[in-house]
Amino acid sequence: MKQVKVLFVVVLVAAFAAMAFAGAAGDASLQKLLEGNKRYVEGNFATKDLGETKRKDVGKGQKPFAIVVTCSDSRVPPEILFDQGLGDIFVIRVAGNIVDPIELGSIEYGAEHLNSPLIFILGHTKCGAVKATLEAKGAPEGNIGAIVKKIQPAVNAAKKKGGTQEEMLETAIRENMKNVYKDLMTKSKVIPHLVKEGKLKIVAGEYNIETGAVAMIDLPKMPEGKMAH
């Protein structure tokens, strides 16, 4: 009985140690991104190896330290604004930084198979996709309409809150990032499982396309019952 208790304690300590390590890894990844953004804003870029040796090295496999979910907007290149190099970040880009099964599958691959400990949901100021949804008249149609439908709940929340057109756009951009987080936690079985195990951290931030700075935003708490299982 005593041996069983000792074994249980050892297993428990090991489990907590693993969770602490994963959490620390996610925190370290976030710190790397924020430090890179600071360098970008200051114009003090890190020296990067983009030559043949580096290409051969990443050719053996990839080990990105973070997953970045962001917009297709040409003004929002994550490798540049976070000042990272080849193989550093696993990037999913789509208009409005929204997620559907294809994007979710890509994110799951990065988190589960490449063991990236951080997902960074990156929205940005003056987002064209959100602005178009805010200004849309009539029912959305076609492929672009599918994007509008996905962003519409964020726009509805912004209109309910009210304010000037610029204020509603800013609200909608932030609400959209929160909705992406909710999708990650409710429409994927893999992601909430990794979060619960302490192997994955999810954060969100807004990139200012004029200043270059990324400002973190608070994400809503997800009740256990609403997460995918």
Secondary structure, DSSP 8 states (H G I E B T S, - for coil): -HHHHHHHHHHHHHHHHHHHHHHHHHHHHHHHHHHHHHHHHHT-------SHHHHHHHHT----SEEEEE---TT--HHHHTT--TTSEEEEE-GGG---HHHHHHHHIIIIIS---EEEEEEETT-HHHHHHHH--S---HHHHHHHHHHHHHHHHHHHH---HHHHHHHHHHHHHHHHHHHHHHS-SHHHHHHHTTS-EEEEEEE-TTT--EEEE------GGGS--
